[in-house]
């Protein structure tokens, strides 16, 4: 529990500092990657990336929220599952709120595009679903935890890569989104007693 709080505060601080450092500029890494990928979003391959990016974006937390609510209602008589699901809904919402920092930093995009840039809303969405899914799996389907963790990490990386390839986010935007969600996720999960992960006892 203490370790979760320590890592959570550390990652949250890193997220906030990174946003401050880059809010009015682009790091050399940002510029180098943007220059290397210039115009990719206009190619046929870019069209495919757009589709993938749309799928791994803001729609996912909404879908997961609805699924969790339906699941909680369905299992409302199972106190253990119901309690875990309710706390997971709160965790998901808290992680997704990292996107509100866009209005705090007001960072410009690599190219003309709606909304501000830091952190990436798509990556925040995917990371929120990934973090909540891992925690939920640890409580309800522990035998799938390793597999779900690998899939979740891969999807976050793919989502981040898509946003950079489409030149609508800097590398530091997608990195910040991931770090911010992980930090908030650890803090909220610890506060809700979802960390450390616990396997359901047979007697329950």
PyMOL commands that set and color helices and strands:
alter all, ss='L'
color gray80, all
select helices_A, chain A and resi 2-22+28-36+40-42+44-55+59-74+79-105+121-140+142-165+171-191
alter helices_A, ss='H'
color red, helices_A
deselect
rebuild
show_as cartoon
